[in-house]
């Protein structure tokens, strides 16, 4: 039976794709939804001058705005209706997830199953609306204040009315993206929100490639640098694919049970512990915390006297926290490692896992159920998290160093590569699962037809 399943899986290929009608419909729906997302990224907010806005954005490059702009597919740079993207939802979901692991009442909701999950999702949406409103208000105020201080006016008619209209449009744009992501998850293929983030990152790839080869043609970028860049990206993608799928499988054994032939059989399974349990959360958190002071000082830089003590402090802070500086790289690496352990400790509770195993009669061979099992799980998880933290730090630091040395855009950052590779692998896995299910369905239909003929 196992060999038959293995042969079926090995014979699985995209030659069966033409027969999988439902899968094709899901893929076309996903593509159509992503096209709608790209169209929305070019619809500007009412009352904003796009030409002056582009000039203002060029003056604030290098801060946290670059990362948000990358995740939104350039929508923030153009100040479109979806300028905030899905980042408020990601932030709210992380906060709710952390709170559900720390707060007793939310922890109880988390254990209620489907009903509790729906309640937590509702809280996440409330938090998303709240964050969108706050970020939208500060974004509109920043546009007015920064444009006035630099001698340029990005807002045609500044005032309270512009702020209210901007907040309403930004909140509506983000909530529409969430609805679009849910539709992709339900009627398309892959995780909708993750695909929207990936689409925003990949959308900048043609422009980056064209500028890269144009620089090579004009001589501003050497051919050796282009070749080294291609090799670095390929190696990083292979490393990410290997480590993201790596896991430590702990053997779980259950009590023996009677079989139909009168014998006794022991059930066995495995508890998979991912090498990188935290995913892409540590790089996002670490870069956000580091780039936030830089962005604030950039916005305030033109209105502060650089000869004063406060002004000199701002200039010094900008210099030391710039991309590629030793202090920035050190703090970035330490931040990634800290959030790897912190987030892993929050999302995986060894005590709960050990208690669930004990209730179901499962145990790890050689380890007593209960506290000993929880201690062993914590010991194993800590050891593999060390390897995962080193891997994440290396994947994020190497591109950052390359960006600082070559002046290439943030598109090649470790965070963007992690997101693109993870979402691509997950989507391909879901496509293969649909193809495999379709092939099993055909085998079942053929078996039923043969049974009727007999």
WOLINGI-V53986 format. One record per residue. N is the residue number from 1. PSI is psi in whole degrees, 0 to 359 (none if undefined). Layout:
BEGIN
n | psi
N | PSI
N | PSI
END
This chain:
BEGIN
n | psi
1 | 319
2 | 320
3 | 324
4 | 319
5 | 321
6 | 319
7 | 324
8 | 317
9 | 321
10 | 330
11 | 354
12 | 127
13 | 175
14 | 3
15 | 336
16 | 0
17 | 323
18 | 336
19 | 341
20 | 85
21 | 317
22 | 320
23 | 319
24 | 320
25 | 320
26 | 318
27 | 317
28 | 322
29 | 318
30 | 315
31 | 317
32 | 320
33 | 321
34 | 328
35 | 319
36 | 319
37 | 318
38 | 323
39 | 318
40 | 332
41 | 349
42 | 5
43 | 111
44 | 160
45 | 146
46 | 136
47 | 15
48 | 135
49 | 110
50 | 325
51 | 313
52 | 326
53 | 321
54 | 320
55 | 318
56 | 322
57 | 324
58 | 332
59 | 346
60 | 22
61 | 151
62 | 352
63 | 198
64 | 340
65 | 327
66 | 318
67 | 315
68 | 322
69 | 323
70 | 315
71 | 333
72 | 6
73 | 32
74 | 5
75 | 326
76 | 322
77 | 323
78 | 355
79 | 58
80 | 183
81 | 334
82 | 37
83 | 327
84 | 345
85 | 213
86 | 10
87 | 321
88 | 323
89 | 319
90 | 316
91 | 315
92 | 319
93 | 323
94 | 318
95 | 316
96 | 321
97 | 318
98 | 317
99 | 325
100 | 340
101 | 351
102 | 324
103 | 133
104 | 315
105 | 318
106 | 329
107 | 323
108 | 322
109 | 321
110 | 331
111 | 0
112 | 1
113 | 222
114 | 319
115 | 317
116 | 323
117 | 320
118 | 322
119 | 319
120 | 322
121 | 324
122 | 317
123 | 323
124 | 320
125 | 321
126 | 317
127 | 325
128 | 315
129 | 317
130 | 313
131 | 321
132 | 317
133 | 316
134 | 311
135 | 322
136 | 320
137 | 314
138 | 327
139 | 316
140 | 319
141 | 321
142 | 322
143 | 316
144 | 312
145 | 315
146 | 322
147 | 322
148 | 320
149 | 334
150 | 4
151 | 3
152 | 150
153 | 99
154 | 334
155 | 128
156 | 313
157 | 82
158 | 153
159 | 182
160 | 327
161 | 320
162 | 319
163 | 317
164 | 314
165 | 319
166 | 317
167 | 316
168 | 315
169 | 319
170 | 319
171 | 315
172 | 321
173 | 316
174 | 317
175 | 327
176 | 321
177 | 321
178 | 316
179 | 319
180 | 319
181 | 321
182 | 322
183 | 321
184 | 317
185 | 320
186 | 319
187 | 352
188 | 215
189 | 136
190 | 178
191 | 122
192 | 312
193 | 318
194 | 321
195 | 324
196 | 317
197 | 315
198 | 320
199 | 323
200 | 323
201 | 313
202 | 333
203 | 337
204 | 355
205 | 316
206 | 317
207 | 317
208 | 316
209 | 317
210 | 316
211 | 325
212 | 311
213 | 332
214 | 321
215 | 323
216 | 324
217 | 321
218 | 346
219 | 358
220 | 337
221 | 127
222 | 154
223 | 327
224 | 320
225 | 319
226 | 315
227 | 317
228 | 324
229 | 316
230 | 316
231 | 318
232 | 317
233 | 317
234 | 316
235 | 317
236 | 321
237 | 317
238 | 318
239 | 317
240 | 315
241 | 319
242 | 310
243 | 328
244 | 335
245 | 355
246 | 142
247 | 154
248 | 120
249 | 114
250 | 130
251 | 127
252 | 126
253 | 141
254 | 159
255 | 154
256 | 147
257 | 157
258 | 140
259 | 174
260 | 334
261 | 4
262 | 1
263 | 182
264 | 135
265 | 136
266 | 128
267 | 141
268 | 146
269 | 183
270 | 143
271 | 106
272 | 128
273 | 113
274 | 145
275 | 322
276 | 83
277 | 329
278 | 344
279 | 225
280 | 7
281 | 314
282 | 313
283 | 322
284 | 313
285 | 314
286 | 315
287 | 325
288 | 316
289 | 324
290 | 322
291 | 343
292 | 312
293 | 323
294 | 319
295 | 318
296 | 316
297 | 328
298 | 320
299 | 327
300 | 354
301 | 320
302 | 341
303 | 7
304 | 138
305 | 117
306 | 344
307 | 343
308 | 171
309 | 318
310 | 319
311 | 319
312 | 327
313 | 320
314 | 315
315 | 317
316 | 319
317 | 318
318 | 323
319 | 317
320 | 333
321 | 14
322 | 157
323 | 133
324 | 350
325 | 147
326 | 319
327 | 318
328 | 314
329 | 320
330 | 312
331 | 324
332 | 313
333 | 316
334 | 322
335 | 320
336 | 314
337 | 318
338 | 312
339 | 335
340 | 310
341 | 321
342 | 311
343 | 324
344 | 320
345 | 333
346 | 316
347 | 340
348 | 118
349 | 107
350 | 326
351 | 315
352 | 318
353 | 316
354 | 322
355 | 319
356 | 320
357 | 319
358 | 320
359 | 324
360 | 3
361 | 9
362 | 154
363 | 157
364 | 125
365 | 129
366 | 356
367 | 130
368 | 143
369 | 157
370 | 228
371 | 322
372 | 320
373 | 318
374 | 318
375 | 320
376 | 317
377 | 318
378 | 322
379 | 313
380 | 317
381 | 323
382 | 319
383 | 316
384 | 334
385 | 328
386 | 314
387 | 317
388 | 322
389 | 319
390 | 318
391 | 312
392 | 318
393 | 316
394 | 317
395 | 327
396 | 326
397 | 319
398 | 310
399 | 323
400 | 318
401 | 320
402 | 322
403 | 318
404 | 324
405 | 327
406 | 342
407 | 18
408 | 160
409 | 169
410 | 353
411 | 328
412 | 13
413 | 158
414 | 324
415 | 315
416 | 320
417 | 320
418 | 314
419 | 313
420 | 314
421 | 315
422 | 313
423 | 321
424 | 314
425 | 318
426 | 319
427 | 317
428 | 322
429 | 320
430 | 323
431 | 316
432 | 324
433 | 319
434 | 318
435 | 319
436 | 318
437 | 321
438 | 320
439 | 322
440 | 322
441 | 320
442 | 320
443 | 321
444 | 319
445 | 318
446 | 321
447 | 321
448 | 320
449 | 319
450 | 323
451 | 322
452 | 323
453 | 325
454 | none
END
